[in-house]
Amino acid sequence: MTETPLEWLALGRGTLDRVADRRRDDVWLAAAWNDPGTRVLVVEDGRALVAFASAVPALALVPPGQAPDGERYLLGVDGDGTAYFAVAGPLPAVEGAEPAGLRRVGALLDDRDSGLLTHAVALEHWHRTHRFCPRCGARSDLASAGHTRICQAEHTEQFPRVDPAVIMLVRDDADRVLLARGPQWPEDRRSILAGFVEPGESLEGAVEREVLEEVGLRVHDVRYLGSQPWPLPQSLMVGFFARAEGGQELRPDPVEILDAAWYSREDLRAAIERGEIVAPGPLSIAAQLITRWYGGPLPEMPPFV
């Protein structure tokens, strides 16, 4: 039996052609940058300018002539042939716009803008934190229109780091969902389990290991539902359903999990209505997995756009 893939993921909605074949084409890149129709997204420490005047917030994009000096990344080309770049630098003054990051607007922007901001934030963070070669410590230079760096000493090429992480909704034989709270979370926050994939480990193996480590349960029937980038700062979240074997006792790891419990649909709805649990927002894939299990929007959950 297979699960239908998740249909909407807040940070997985990019619409541009990333034109990877153009990243080393200096003539094309120069022409695109000098085209007044090109649009530039300026990013600084993970934030960009966003206009909130309309019902759907929109990125405040500028022409190349109004962009600050800074590292330049090619984001792609739309169906009309318009090229989009990101520039890492101080945010310009744009009337009616204010700085905002992915946590605030990633689920509110339209498909194009959400994809632009996700792509730009991921690249800007990587370049800002990886100025030196990991092999020899020499300085490195931006290359491939922002998608690689080249070591000045060894001339080796480095690629942006992406850390795969699994996030899994665990169900029991009664089709109850397991929700847990981390030690640093607010009292009313609960979510499903998640963890990073270890070297030499499959995604399915990571699901089984993380559930066992965090709550002492063995799971099977691991099913892939979908994935989305999570550049906060550099993860790829891969979502699964998993089934817990019957007759097991929950044994939360006190370092990772403050408490964990099983919830039926009625239990979860009542806990949210009593204010004991806050419904998850639409940005994380966790909200999509919980909604898929629940069969519809939870009480007080913001709608998926």
N, C-alpha and C positions, 0 to 999 in steps of 0.2 A: 504494500500500500504506500502511495506517495502523497505528499501534501502539495497543494497548490501554492506556488511562490507568492510571497507578499507583493501586493500590487503597488504600494506607495511607501517610499522611504525618504524621509526629509532631506537627507544629504546625498542621495543617490539619483538626483533628477536632472543632471546636466544634459543640455540639448545641443551643445556645440560639437562640431567635428574638431577634434584636437590636432588635426593635421601634423602628425608626428613626422611625416616626410619633409616638412618645411623647416624643422628646427635647426638644421645645419645649412640651410639655403640662405646665405648672407644677402644675396641680391634681393630675394623675395622679402626677407625680413626688413631690410631697409626700406623697400618700397611700401610695405604695409605700414611701417611706423610713420612714414612721411605722408601717408594718405590722411587728409583731414576727416574722412569718414570713420577712421579707426577709433575705437573706444578703449579707454584705459581705466582700470580699477586700481586705485591707490590703496595699499595695505600697510598698516603700521602696527606691529606687535599684535597681529591677529584681528585687527579691527579695520573697518572701512566706513566710508560715509554712506548713510542710508537716509532716504527721504521718506517721511511718514505721513505725507499730506493726503494720500489716497487710502482706500480701504486695504490695498495690498502694498506694503512697503516696497521700495525700489532702490537699487543701488544708484548712487550718484556717480555716474561715469563721466569722464572728461576726455576731450580730444588730446592727442599727444602733445600739442603745444602748451597745454595747461598742466601737464603732469610734472612733478618734481624730478630732479635728477635722482637716480637710484638704480638698483639692479632691476632688470627688465625680464619678465617671463611671458612667453607666448601662451595664451590660454586656449585659443582656437578660432574658428571661423563659423559664422552662422549660415543659414540657408541662403541669405541674400548676398553672401560674399564679404560681409563686414568682419574685419579682424578684431580680436580682443586681446589686450595685453594686461598684465598686472605690473605695477611698479612698487618696489619697497621704498618707502620714504615718508616724510612728514605729510599728514593729511592736509590737503588744501582747504581753503575756506570756500564752501559752496552754500549759497543761501538756501535755507529750508532743509538742510541735511545735518545729521549728527553722527558721531562715531558709534558703531555697534558691532558686536561680534556674532559668531555663529550661534552661540547659546541663546542669544536674544532673538535673532531674526532668521536663523537657518530654516525653520519650519514655516515661516511667514512669507518669505520671498517666493516669487514665481519660479518655475522650473529653470529657466535660463539663469536668473540671478543667483539662485541657490547653488547651482553648479559652478558658476563663476567664483563665488565667494569661497566655496569649499576647496576648489582647486588652488586659488590664490593663497589662501591661508596656509594650506599644506606646504606649498613651495616656499612661501616667505619664512615660515618657521624653520624648515630644513636648512635653508641657506643661512639664516641668522645664527643657527646653532652648530653649523658644520663648516666653519671657515678653514679648517686645517685637515690635512690628509690623515686618515686614521692609521695608515701604515707607517709613515715616517715623521709626521708632525709638521711637515712643510705647509706653507699656505697653498690654498687651492683657488682656482678661478672658475667663475660661472661659465658654462658652456651649454650647447644644445638648447638655446633660447630659454635657459633657466631650468632645464630638466636633468642636467648632470653638472658635476664639478670636475676639474682637471687639476691634479697635483702639479705644482710648479717644478718640483724636483724630479719626480719619477714619471711624470706625464701619465699616470694611471687615472682611470675614469671612475668616479664614484656616483652612485645613483641615490635618489631620495630614499630614506629609510621609511619602511612601513611595517608596523608591528601587528601581525594577525592576532586577533582575540576572538574567542568563542563566547557567545551569550546564549543561554539555553533555558527554555521553559520546561520544567520537570513536572510531569503528571503522575498520579498514582493510579491504582486500579479502579478507584471511584471517580476518576477524572477530576480530582482536585489539583489545584496548582500550588506549587511551593514558592512562597515569598519569604525573603530574608532581609535583615537590616545589618549594614556594616557598622563597625564601632564608631565611626566619625559622622554618621548620618543623623539628621534630625529624627526626633522620636516618631514622627508620623510618616516617615519615608520607608517604603518597602519596594523591593524589586526582585527580579529573577536573578539567577546566578550568572557569573561571567568570570573569565580569566584569560590570561595570555597563553598562547601556544608555545610550547617549549621546543628547543632544537631537536630535530629528528622525530617529531611527533606529528601524527595526522590530526586533522580537525576533529574527527570523531573520537580519537583517542584523548584529545584535550578535553572534550566534553565529559567523557567518562572519568578522567582523572580529577578534574576540577570539582565535579559534584561529590566524588568520594572524599576528596580532601576537605572541602568546605562544610559538608553536612553529613558525611559518613554513609551516603547511599550509593548503591550500585545501580546503574541505569543501563537500559538496552533500547532497541528500536529508535536509534538516533536518526532524526530526519532533518535535512537541510530545508530552510524556509527562505533565506535571502541574506544579503549582505549590504553594508553601506560603509563608505569612508567615515572616519571619525578623527579628523585632524585636530584633536584636542589633547595631545598635540599631533600624534602620528600613527593612529591605529586604523585597522580595517576590522569592523565588527561583523562576525559571521554568525547568523542566527539559526538555532535548531530547536526542535521539540525532542524530548527524550522521555522515556517511560521508566519509572522506578519499579524495581522488583518488589513484590509483595512481602509483607511481614517484617519490614526493616524499621529500626528505630532511628529517629533523627538524632545526630550527634554533631552539633555545630562546633566548628573549630573556633575557640574563643578569640584567637588572634584575628581571624577573618570575618566572623559572623557573630553579631551580638545576640540575635535570636532568629529563629526560623519556624515557620508553621505552615500547615496545609489549609487551603481555603477552597471551599466550594464556591460556585458562582453566587449563591445566596449569601454566604459568609462575606465574600469580598464586597458585594454591593452594600450590605449592611454596615460594614466597617468604614466604607467611604462615606456613606450617608451620616454616620455618627461622628465623622471627623477624625476617626482614629488613623485612617490612611488617606493620603492625598493621591488622587488619580494621577498617573504619570502623564507628562506632556508628550506631544507628538514628535519631538526631536529624536529621541532614542529609538532604536529598533526594539527595545524592551516593550514600549507601548504597543507596537504593532503585534508583537508575539502574544502579549496578554489579551489584546483585543481579538485576535484570531481565535484564541482559546475561549474567550468569554462569549463570542458570537455577536458582538456589536459594541458600540461605544459604552464605556463605563460611565456611571453617574459623574457629572461635573467634568468630564474629560473634554478638553478642547477638540474641535473637529479636525480631522485630517483634511488638508486642502488639496 
